[in-house]
Amino acid sequence: MVVTAVNAQPVERWLLPDPDEMVKASNVLCLDQAKSTLVAGALRAQGRNKAEVLALVPEAPKALSLRVVSAMRESVEDTFDFPGLSPYTQYSFRSEVCFRETLGGMRMPRLATVLPQVEKCQQVHGPEKSSPLFQCVRTVVRSAEPQL
């Protein structure tokens, strides 16, 4: 016969990260990903081609595939593959995708998957930096099915 004795001490709550702190950390992490769209757009405007700009992005470490590096590469590819989208439209897309991936823990689809909806946001709200444009792109990303 086995007997187990348990002290009657109060059980401590699990300490989960503060949601506001998680959002702040995600914003810091996602800023570089989102800014990569602006840098890629500026380089394209200077006459650089896709291969030249991709050569500037570091290779992911062999033992670890860093999402930030692959996202930067995606930003460059999207900038050159979809030149009709303004840098701010692409910035809004990359920012929201990163935010969803970071806090949701799942991979979001590429821009090509939701391109018609994102183009519509730009048509309705214009290509310049604005809250309505960002909110529209955010809605598109949130409605997209995560990748498996």
N, C-alpha and C positions, 0 to 999 in steps of 0.2 A: 504494500500500500504506500502511495506517495502522497505527502501532504505539502501543500504550498501555502506559505504564510505571506500575506500582503499587508504592508503598513497602510494605515488609513491616512495617507497624505493627499492633499488636494492635487488633482491632475493639472499640470501646466498646459496652457493653450499653446498650440503650435504657432510659432511666430512666422507668419507669412509676410512677404514684403509689402510695404505700404503701397497701395495702388498709385498714389501720386508720385512716389519715388520711381516706380516702374515706368510710368509715362515719361518722367524726366529723363531717365536712363535711355529709354527707347528713342526719344527725340535727339539726344546726343549721338547715339549710334547711327540714326537714320540721316542725320544732317549731311554727312559725307556722301552717302549714297545719293541723296537728292541733289546735292551740289554737283555731283559728277555729270548730271544731265546738262547743267548750265555750262560747265567747262567744255563738254563735248560739243555743245551747240556753238560756243565761241570759236573753238578750233575749226569746226566745219565752216563757219562764216569767214575764217581766215584763209580758206581754200585747202585745208588739210583733208586727206581722204581717210576713209574708214580704217584701212590697214595701218596707216601712220599713227592714228589716235589709239587704236587697240594696242599698238606696240608700246605705248606709254603706260599702259595699265600693267601692274606687276602680275606675275604668274602666281597662282595659288600654291601654297606649300604642298609638297607631294603627299605628305602624310595627313593633311587636313585640308578639306575644301572649305575655305572661308567664304561665307555668303557675301560678305562685303565686297570681295574681289569679283565674284561672279556677277553681283549686281552692278558693279561699275562697268564690267564688260557689256552687260545687257544694256546699260544706259548708252554706251557708245554705239552699240549696234542699232538700238532704237532711234537714236538721233540721226543716224545716216540712213536707216531704212524708212523712216517716216519724217522726212524733212518738212512736210506740211504742218506738223504739229509744232507749236511754239515751244521755246525752252521752258516757259512757265507751265504750260500744259504738261510737258514731260516731267518737270520738277514735281508738280502736284501728284502725278501718277506714282513716281518712284517713292516719294515721301510717304504716301498712304500705303503702298505695297509693303514698304519696310516696316511701317508701324504695325500693320496687320500681322506680318510674319513674326516680328519680334514679340508682340504681346499675345498673339494667337498660337504661335508655335507650329504654324503650317505654311507650306509654300504656296504663294499666290501665283496666278497665271501671268504669263508674259503680256506685254502691251498688245501684241498682235491679236491676242484672243479677244480683247475688248476694244479694239481700235475704232470700230464704227460708233460706239457709245462715247468714247473719249473725244472723237472728232466732233460729234454733235455738241458736247459740252463747249468746245472751243468755238463752234459756229454760233451758239446761243449767247455765250458770255464773253466772246472775244479772246484774242490770244495773249493779252497782257495780264500781268499779275493782278488778281482780284480774288476777293473772298468768294463770290458766286462761282467763279471758275473752279477754285479749289474744292468747294462744297460739292459741286456737280461731279468732279472726278472722284472725290471721296465716295460718293454714292455709287458710282459705277464699280469701283474696286470692292466696296462692301457687298455688292450684289453678286460679284463673281464667285464661282465655285473654286475652292482651293484645289491645288493639284494633289494627286495622291502620291 
